[in-house]
Amino acid sequence: MSSSHNFSSYPPFFRPNQPQPQAVEFDSDPRPKSCSLPIIDFEALEAAHLSQVCREWGMFRLTNHGVSSELLTQLHNHANKLFSHKFEWKKGIPTTPMLYFWGNPALTMSGNAQQKGPPPADRHNWLEGFNVSLTNISHFHYQDPLLESFRCLLEEYGAHQTRLAKAIFKGMAENLDFPPPKSTSYLSPATGIIRVYRYLRCPAAERRWGIHEHTDSSVLSIIHQDQVGGLQVFKNNQWLDVEPIHDTLIVNLGDMMQAMSDDEYVSVTHRVKVNRVKERVSIGYFVFPAEDGVIHTSNYKPFTYADFQAKNELDLKTLGAKIGLPRFRK
């Protein structure tokens, strides 16, 4: 883990003694319950069990996924080294294929990279990160040895995530009786991205969020978290802690999967707490439909992911919040 006192590595807005906007109301139970997420064994992927979990939870813990402990450890070690560099150095990293951002992962990555001041109070998240496009990642190379090594690790990890996403989606598509053309356009591995997050130490952790409650816009997301903890899921009208368990991955369904399933499957609401004394690193993989692939269901007007993304961007700019799927309901 990067040094807890290396505040020169933090974006200036998050450093001690900086003026802060008024915090949003914090509704967290100080002692939330831990949830026992359903477990899916990737080596024994069973369609009926997967379908039940997608309907009831929209989130599960994946075991026997074939991603080595060594690779996961190397990724987190390299991420910690990168994050420990000074903020100005991170801002200077070439933006392709790895774009540095801070404060709000919901904004467009290009807009986020250009932001000069603090994010608006209602969009405020206590984090920084790298957004990495997996498209043609093998064609880009860095002169800096640490960046190049990290790029190679991300390329290897991305190939694993693509493998997992395709297999999991195939099981869901079979359960939902998607015809082959739908299956092809509803999941596009070429859209895959990795986001590497560092949730920063926060002295007012009881009044701040790493990420506010939200649903992902993806088809599905795959998360590997370190052992610090902080991820919470909303289930049965209460927030539950998703405890880190070594060498497991967390899979959650996004808005696109809920729309494709005509609301049979759940786009799960989740959020991330910050910690007063520890930083937390998590690595998320997100995959989407083909941008021009039209989603046709009975509960929603036909739309593409490009349509969905455009509405989200407009809502974020004008309302400060994502509305998401309700914009497209019939």
Disulfide bonds with the S-S distance in Angstrom:
none
